[in-house]
Amino acid sequence: MLAQQAISVLSGIINDESLINDAQILPASFTRKRKITLDNLLSYLIFRNHNVLSEDLVSYFGTMGDFDIPTRQAVIKRMSILNYDVWYSIMDRFRNEIYNELPLVNIKDYVIVAVDGSFLDLPSHIALNHCFGGHRTSKIKIEDIKKPQAKVSMIYDVLNRVILDFSVSHYRTSEIPLLFEHLKRLKEFFGNRKIILLADRYYGSAELFRYCEMHHIKYIIRAKKNFFKHYIEEFKEEKDFYISIKFDKAWIKRIRNDEIRKSMVDNPKMDIRVIRGTYTYIEKNKKKEREVTVETQYFTNLNDEFDISNIVDLYHHERWNVETAYDVLKNNLDIEQYNTHNPIGIINETMGKVIFYNIEQIIFIESKKRIKQNNECRYKYIPNNKHIINLLHHNNFVVNFKKGSADVIVNKIVVAGSKEKIPIRKGRHYKRWNKFLKSIPRTRHRIDGRRNPLVAKGKTGFVTTNH
């Protein structure tokens, strides 16, 4: 399926009246003919890109040729009665009707997916404090939380740059339960596909390893230093070895999933392959660069088809794309820009941006294929994400997407995206956390448009922090 066809199919999904059943919280919602119909509301949430709600309304409805613009109150009310389960229906149809038909890239017939979580800053409001929570100590009441935050998580195809599943939940929700929710929704979709799941050290658990074993999912999980410590101590000098875990009754009792617990009762043993390796990157700090080598350890159930270097490269080179996806969502799509304090509206505005991300990445991949690489050049080139995003927010594309006739303009955007390109500088790493600063940044964004990180007071100045 070409990008033009994929966008056309997605337009048909968004405009399909069968979504009404999934979109209803109140029985009669979206059944009468109003200015803000379900398809208009969904398209508005996908393509909104201004900092002010009134600008978004004028831009979207004006683009549709309707200058009787709905009021801000009307739009916020419609967002608050839109059942966010409709986005899961859209994502499900996207996977089955579009993703399955794309010319997918894989490695040794494996689809490489990564899971990762992050936090989104929300508007300050008491309702969001109660619904989503935020960073606080035992002495701080929920009402006194200064900055409510939501925990988000995604399953991401790192080679084809597509979000397969996305969720928004309470700030304190753990990564592993969110991962199991993703796997439950994707169970039928994964089916007989050969899957390799990449995850960082927060996801390592015997429960997850057994689940993957039961459902024929391969995994590469970065290991915590103290995880299975007593089993690993015996292999001090070895780089590639197996450990055999035996689950006792106390361990099995702590397992929450009934299916996994029963499997452990029936078979209390599990073999895990442990890999020790190193990876090197160039850390750039202001004008200085230095080479950093890190020793790492991984848990996997891949066989000898993948050696140590394959596993290290898969984790550190391919998994990084899920981090890049969050960077695009937060900095290029400004996913944390909200127009409501209603928790349901917050989720709906967030999910709209996720669908837009997938639209943009379909165009990105098509544009990338049309870039002719010059072997004599020092760097390889990829399309400029920000340029494609700006083109997709153009009025002509929005109108044609809504009418289901975007084929011609999609091809023009693909061509334009292939011309506006940027170099890939592999192995370069910009230090983000624990970076020393003499003073607090005065602006929210850096000169390149990225946000300045949060800072905490240190002994002799300030250091950057991720919370």
N, C-alpha and C positions, 0 to 999 in steps of 0.2 A: 504493500500500500504506500503510495506517495504522500507527501505532506498535504497536497491539495485535497486528496481523497479523505485523509484523516481528519482535517479541519472540517470538511463538509459533513462527515459522519457525526462529529462532535456537535456541530450546529444542530443537526437533526435530533440528537439526544436532548440537548438543552431545551429545544422547542417542542418536545414530545409531551402531549397532554397526559399521558399515562403516569408522569411524575407527580401529578396532583395528589394521588393517594398517599405517596410517601412524604409529601410536603405539608400535609395537614396536621396541625395540632388541634385546632377547632374544626368541628365536622364540616362546616360550609365554606371553609377558607379556600380562596382561589377558584371558586366555581362560577362566580358571577363575572360578567365582563366589566372590568374596571380599567383605569389607566395603568395601574401597577399590577399587571397580570403576572402569573408565576414566571413565564418565560422572560418577561421584561425585568423582573426582580433578579432572577438568576444571572442574566446577561449583565445587568447593572453591577452586581456584586463581583462578577468576574473581571470587568473592564474598568472599574473605578480606579483612578490614579491621581486624583488631586488631593491637596491637603485639607480642603474645606468641602463639606457636604454639599453646600449650595452650588459650588463649581462643578462637582461631579454630576449633579442633577441637570444643570444647564447643558453640560457637555454631552451626556448620554441622550437625554430626551430631545435636545436640540439637534443632535446628530440624526435622530430618527425622524426629524422633520416635524416634531410636535412641540410647539412653543407654549402650550398650556402646561407648564412645568408643575409636577406634584410638589406639595410642601415637604419640608424636612420632617415634620412631625408624622406625616402620612407614610413616608418611606421607613422611618425608624419603627413605626408601629407594625408595618408589614414584615420587616426583618425579625421582629420579636415574636411573630406568630408563624414564622417559617420553621418547620420541623427540620433540624439539621441532618436527620437521617436521609434526606433527599440527596445530600452530597455523597453518601456511601452508595446509594443507588447509581448515581452518575459515575462514580469511580469504578463500580462493578461493571457497568456497561462499557466504560472506557477500556478497561482491561480486556474484556471479551470481544468487543467489536472493533477496537482500534489497535491496542497494543499487540494482540495476537496476530494481526495482519501486517505489522511493520516488519521491515527487513532487519531483524535483530542481530546484534553482535554478541557472541559468546566465546568462552574459552573451553576448548575440549568438550564442546556440546553442553557445558554448564552455563546456566544463567547466574550471574554474580549479583547478589543483592546484599545491601548493607542496612543495618538498623542503627538508628541513633536518635537521641533525644536532645531537647534544648528548652530554653525558657523564653517566653514572650512577655514583654512589659505591657501592662494593661492600664487604662485610665484609672485614676484614683477615685474610688467610689466604694461605699460600704457594701453594696450588693456584690461587687466583685471580690471584696475581701472575704465574704462568707462563702461564695461559690467556688473561687479558685485559690484563695489564700495568698500567701507571700512569705518572704523571709522574716522571721520573728524569733525572739527568744521566749523562754517560759514566762518572763515578766511582762511581755507585751501582749495585750489583748487583741483579738481579731479586729475589733473596731479601730485599733490604733496602727494597723499596718499602713506604712507610708506608700509602698509601691506594690500593688497586687500583681501577681504573675501567674501565667498558665504554663503547665508542662505540656510540651508537644513532642510527638514521636512520629517517625516515618519509616516505612520500608521502601528502599530506593534501589532501582536497577542502575548500578554504577557505570556500566558500559554504555547503556542506551539513554541514560540521563532522564529517567521517568520515575515519578513518584507513584508507587503502586498502592500504597495505603498511608493514611495520615490520621492522627487523632489529637484531640485537644482535651486536657484533663486537669485535675487539681494539681497545684504546685508540688505537693508532697508525694504524688503518685510515683511509685518505684518503676525503674526501667523494665524490669523483667515481667511484671504483670501486663504492662503496655505491649511488650513484645508478644506475649501469648494472645492478647486480643487481636493483634495484627495477624498472627499465624492462624487463628480461628477463622477470621474473615477470608484469608487467602488459601485456606486448606483445599477447597475445591478447585480454585484457580491453579494452584501449584500442581495438583494432580500427579501425573507421571513425569513432570518436568524434572530435569536434573538441576538441582539448586545448590549453590554454595552460599551460605550465610556468613557475612563478616560482621563482627561486633567488637566493641572495645571492652576493657577490663571490667566494667560495671555489669556486664551481662553474664559473666561466667557463673554457672550453677549446674549441679548434678541433674536437677529437674529439667533444665533446657537440653542438656546433653542427651538425656534419655528420650525426651520428646523427639529430637532430631533423629535419633537412632530408630525410633518407632515409625517415623513418617518418611524415612529415607531421604533426609535432608543432610547435606554435608555442611560442616561449619568450620570456621577459623575464628577463634576467640582469643584475644590477647589476655594473657594470664596475669592475675595478681601475684605478687611475690609469696604471699602466705597461703595461696589456694592449693590444696592437696600437697602441702609442704612436706609432710612425713613420707609420702609416697615418692616424691621427687628427689629427696635428699640422698637416696641410694645411688642416683645417677649423676654424680657431681661433674664428671668430665664429658659426658656424652651430649651430643647435639640433637640426636634424633632417636627417641626411644618410646616404649609403651609402658604405661602404668596400669595396673589392674585394681579397680576400686571395688570394695565389697560394702554393701549397705547393711547396717545393723537396724534393729527394730526402732531405735530412737530416731535414727536418720530418716527412715521411711515414714515414721509418724509425722514428721515435720513437713512432708510433701503435701501441698494443697490440692493439686490436681488429682482427682480420683483415678483417672485412666492411667496416669504415670505411676501413682502409688501402687496400683494393682500390678502393673508391669514389674515394678521393683520387688514386690512380694514374690511373684512368680520366678523372677530372675534377678537375684540381688547382686549380680556381678556386672561390671562394665569396664571395657578396655578403652583407654584414651591415649592417643598419640600426642607426645609432647615434643615441641620443636624449640630449639634455642638458636637464635640468630642475631645478626646486627644489621642496622641500616644507618646510612650516613646522609646528612643534609647540610646545606649551607645556611647558616643563620645570619640574617642581615639586620643590623641595628644601626640606624642612622647611616653613616658612610662606611662603617666597618663590616667586614664579612669574616666569619670563621667557620671552619668545618667541625661538625659535631657528630660523633659516633655513639649510637645508643644500643645497648645490649637488651634484647627482648626475648620473651618466652610466650609460646602460643599453645593452645589446646585445639586439636582437630581430630576428625574421624576420616580424613582423606587418606587414601592408600599411597603406595609408592609411586603412583602415577604423577604425583606432585612432590618434588624434592624440596629441600630447605629453601633454596633461592626462590622457587615458584611461590611458596607459601608466604615468605616475607614480602615479595613483590606484590602479590595479590592484596595482602593486608595494607601495606603502607602506600602503595601507588594507587590502587583502585578504590579502596575504602575512603580515601580522602575526598572523592567526588560527592559523598553525602554531606561532608562539611561545607563544600563549595555550594551545594544546593541551599543550605541554610543561609549562607552568605548572600546568595542571590535573593532569597525570599526577604531577608531582613534589610539589606542595603539597597538593592535595585528595585524590588517591588514594594518596599516599605510596608511589610505585612503587619507591623505594630502600629500603623496609623488607623485609629478607630473613630467611629462617629456616634457611638452609643455606649451607654453604661449597662445595657441589658445583657445578661450572660448568654442568652440564646443568640442575640444579635452579634455578640463578639465571635462566637463560633462560626456563624454564617459568613461574617466578613472575612474571617481567617480562611475558611475553606474556598471561598471565591478566588482568593489569591493563589491557592494551591492548584486549582484548575487552570488558571492563567499560566502558571509556571509550566505545566505540561504542554500547553499550546505553544508557548515560546520555545520549549526544548525540542519539540517536533520540527519547528522551523530551523532551529540551531543545527540539528543533526543534518538536515537536508542541505543547509548552507555550507556546512563543513565538508560535505562530500564534493562540493563544487570548487573548493579551493585547491589549486594546483601547487603542490609543495615543490620547492626547489632544493634539491639535494646539496647544492653548494652553499645554501644559507645556513647560518649557525643555528637558527631556531626553526621549529615547525610553527605553523600559524593556525589559529582557530578564529571563528567569527567573534565579533564584539557583542557580548550579551546585551549590554545596555542599549546599543544601537538597534538591535532587533526588537527589544522591549518598546522602545520609542515608536518604532514603525507599527507595531501591533496596537498601540494605543491611538493610532491615527484614526480620524473619523471614518475614512473610506473603508478601512478594514472592519471596524465595528459594525457599520451598516451592512456590509456584504456578509459578515458572519451571521448577523441576525436574520438576514433574508435567505441564508443558505446558498449564496452564490459567490463564494470567496475564492474560487479556483484561480482566476486570472490574477487577482491582487496578491494571493499567496505566492504565486510564482515570481512576481515582481519583488516581493519582500525577500524571498530566498536568494534571488540574484543580488539584491542590494546587500544582504547579510554576508554574502561570500566576498564582496568587495571591501567591506569595512572589517579588517582583521587585526588581530593582535598576536604577538609572539608568546610561545610557551617557554618559560624559563624553569626547567626541571631542577629539582633538588634544592630550590630556594625556599627558605622558611623565615617568616617575619615573626619575631618574638612577640607574643601577645600578653602573657600573664607574668607577673613578678618583674616587670620591666621598670627600672628606676626613672622617675621624673622629678625635676627640681620644683615644678609648680603644677597646679591643677590646670588642665586644658580649659581655655576660656570659651571655646566653641564646641558645639555638639558634634560637628563633622570635621574631618581633616580636609586638606585641599583637594584630595582625590575623590571626595564624596563619601568616604567611609566614616563610620561613627568613631569618635574617640572612645576608648574603653573606660570603664569605671576605674576609679583610683581609691586606694586606701592609704591612710597616713602611716608612714614608716618612721624609723628613728631619726633619719637625716633628711627626709623628704617624702615623696609619695611613690607608691608602686601600683602598677595596673593589676586589676583583679577581675574575675569573671562573676562576682556576686556582690 
